[in-house]
Amino acid sequence: MQTTTPNELLGRIAATANTMIFAPTGLAILAGTAMVAVLDYRVQLLAAGMLALTTALLLALCGRTPAEPPEGLSTDHRLRETGASEKDRG
């Protein structure tokens, strides 16, 4: 971002980027403080556990599949690039 921004706008762009990056943290702290003030700790632990289980289940069901190597590229292409052989690796 800094390499494509004109020098005269760099300060404003950096401030906006900082706000976009750190604002959710401040909002989460505010929400957490409100939860501590209103809810019992057992309800919070139950909600956190359910959220963790739901996330794990979604990742298990819809997770990313392993990427396939590009065509013509074997698993030991780095050995060929460095000039090493199969015997040198072991």
C-alpha positions in Angstrom: 0.0 0.0 0.0 2.8 2.4 0.8 4.5 1.9 -2.5 1.4 2.8 -4.5 0.2 5.8 -2.4 1.4 9.3 -3.4 3.7 10.8 -0.7 1.2 13.6 0.1 -1.5 11.1 1.1 0.7 8.6 2.9 0.0 9.8 6.4 -3.8 9.7 5.9 -3.7 6.3 4.3 -1.5 4.9 7.1 -3.9 6.3 9.8 -6.9 4.8 8.0 -5.2 1.5 7.7 -4.4 1.5 11.4 -8.0 2.3 12.3 -9.2 -0.6 10.1 -6.8 -3.0 11.6 -7.2 -2.1 15.3 -10.8 -1.0 15.6 -12.2 -4.5 15.7 -9.9 -5.2 18.7 -11.3 -2.3 20.6 -14.9 -3.3 19.8 -14.2 -6.8 20.9 -12.8 -5.5 24.2 -15.9 -3.4 24.7 -18.2 -6.4 24.0 -16.2 -8.6 26.3 -16.4 -6.1 29.1 -20.2 -5.8 28.7 -20.5 -9.6 28.7 -18.5 -9.9 32.0 -20.7 -7.2 33.6 -24.0 -8.9 32.5 -23.5 -12.6 32.1 -22.4 -15.3 34.6 -19.0 -16.9 33.8 -20.6 -20.3 33.3 -22.8 -18.9 30.4 -19.7 -17.3 28.9 -17.7 -20.6 29.1 -20.6 -22.5 27.6 -20.9 -20.0 24.7 -17.1 -20.1 24.1 -17.2 -23.9 24.1 -20.1 -24.0 21.7 -18.4 -21.5 19.4 -15.2 -23.5 19.4 -17.0 -26.8 18.6 -19.1 -25.2 15.9 -15.9 -23.7 14.3 -14.1 -27.1 14.5 -17.1 -28.8 12.9 -17.4 -26.3 10.1 -13.7 -26.6 9.4 -13.8 -30.4 9.4 -16.8 -30.4 7.0 -15.9 -27.5 4.7 -12.1 -27.2 5.2 -9.7 -26.6 2.4 -8.5 -29.5 0.4 -4.7 -30.0 0.0 -3.3 -28.1 -3.0 -2.2 -30.2 -5.9 1.4 -29.5 -7.2 1.5 -27.8 -10.6 1.8 -29.9 -13.7 5.3 -31.2 -14.4 6.6 -30.5 -10.9 7.5 -33.4 -8.8 7.9 -33.5 -5.0 11.7 -33.4 -5.2 12.0 -30.4 -7.5 14.2 -28.6 -5.0 16.7 -31.4 -5.1 17.1 -30.9 -8.8 17.4 -27.1 -8.4 20.3 -27.5 -6.0 21.9 -30.3 -7.9 21.5 -32.8 -5.1 20.5 -36.4 -5.8 18.3 -38.9 -4.1 21.3 -40.5 -2.4 22.4 -37.1 -0.9 19.1 -36.6 0.8 19.0 -39.7 2.9 
